[in-house]
Amino acid sequence: MKTKKEFQTENVKLKEEVAEWKVKFEELSDKYKTKCNEKDNMNKSFRCPKCGKNFESEESCKNHQKIHKSVKESFKCSECEKEFYEEWKFKAHMKTHNNFKYDQCQKTFKYLDIKRKHIQVTH
């Protein structure tokens, strides 16, 4: 059986250990909060001034901005006013507005290949 003195010594050691863990916890907590703030600030900081797109890093944002400098014209959708700086993206977007009408039966199809299949199977 332990003596009172041994219990007191053990108690002091445990209190010291708890104090050390508390300091470590506070340090880690501060580091975590700092990282979270950096991430929040980072998400807010790297926004393309031309189109408003957000980026997680300054490098990604700068690489993206090159498309604005290299493109002499933009492509604007006449249906919804959305603007594109790359022609292939504009063409892909325009397909979302186009419908393919088959005059023989007055049916309308969103995709040309579906219209062709309809003609093959039905007509």
WOQUIPE-V792919 format. One record per residue. N is the residue number from 1. RES is the residue in one letter. SS is DSSP state (a for helix, b for strand, c for the rest). Layout:
n=N res=RES ss=SS
n=N res=RES ss=SS
This chain:
n=1 res=M ss=c
n=2 res=K ss=c
n=3 res=T ss=c
n=4 res=K ss=a
n=5 res=K ss=a
n=6 res=E ss=a
n=7 res=F ss=a
n=8 res=Q ss=a
n=9 res=T ss=a
n=10 res=E ss=a
n=11 res=N ss=a
n=12 res=V ss=a
n=13 res=K ss=a
n=14 res=L ss=a
n=15 res=K ss=a
n=16 res=E ss=a
n=17 res=E ss=a
n=18 res=V ss=a
n=19 res=A ss=a
n=20 res=E ss=a
n=21 res=W ss=a
n=22 res=K ss=a
n=23 res=V ss=a
n=24 res=K ss=a
n=25 res=F ss=a
n=26 res=E ss=a
n=27 res=E ss=a
n=28 res=L ss=a
n=29 res=S ss=a
n=30 res=D ss=a
n=31 res=K ss=a
n=32 res=Y ss=a
n=33 res=K ss=a
n=34 res=T ss=a
n=35 res=K ss=a
n=36 res=C ss=a
n=37 res=N ss=a
n=38 res=E ss=a
n=39 res=K ss=a
n=40 res=D ss=a
n=41 res=N ss=a
n=42 res=M ss=a
n=43 res=N ss=a
n=44 res=K ss=a
n=45 res=S ss=a
n=46 res=F ss=c
n=47 res=R ss=b
n=48 res=C ss=c
n=49 res=P ss=c
n=50 res=K ss=c
n=51 res=C ss=c
n=52 res=G ss=c
n=53 res=K ss=c
n=54 res=N ss=b
n=55 res=F ss=c
n=56 res=E ss=c
n=57 res=S ss=c
n=58 res=E ss=a
n=59 res=E ss=a
n=60 res=S ss=a
n=61 res=C ss=a
n=62 res=K ss=a
n=63 res=N ss=a
n=64 res=H ss=a
n=65 res=Q ss=a
n=66 res=K ss=a
n=67 res=I ss=a
n=68 res=H ss=a
n=69 res=K ss=a
n=70 res=S ss=a
n=71 res=V ss=c
n=72 res=K ss=c
n=73 res=E ss=c
n=74 res=S ss=c
n=75 res=F ss=b
n=76 res=K ss=b
n=77 res=C ss=c
n=78 res=S ss=c
n=79 res=E ss=c
n=80 res=C ss=c
n=81 res=E ss=c
n=82 res=K ss=c
n=83 res=E ss=b
n=84 res=F ss=b
n=85 res=Y ss=c
n=86 res=E ss=c
n=87 res=E ss=a
n=88 res=W ss=a
n=89 res=K ss=a
n=90 res=F ss=a
n=91 res=K ss=a
n=92 res=A ss=a
n=93 res=H ss=a
n=94 res=M ss=a
n=95 res=K ss=c
n=96 res=T ss=c
n=97 res=H ss=c
n=98 res=N ss=c
n=99 res=N ss=c
n=100 res=F ss=b
n=101 res=K ss=b
n=102 res=Y ss=b
n=103 res=D ss=c
n=104 res=Q ss=c
n=105 res=C ss=c
n=106 res=Q ss=c
n=107 res=K ss=b
n=108 res=T ss=b
n=109 res=F ss=b
n=110 res=K ss=c
n=111 res=Y ss=c
n=112 res=L ss=a
n=113 res=D ss=a
n=114 res=I ss=a
n=115 res=K ss=a
n=116 res=R ss=a
n=117 res=K ss=a
n=118 res=H ss=a
n=119 res=I ss=a
n=120 res=Q ss=a
n=121 res=V ss=a
n=122 res=T ss=a
n=123 res=H ss=c
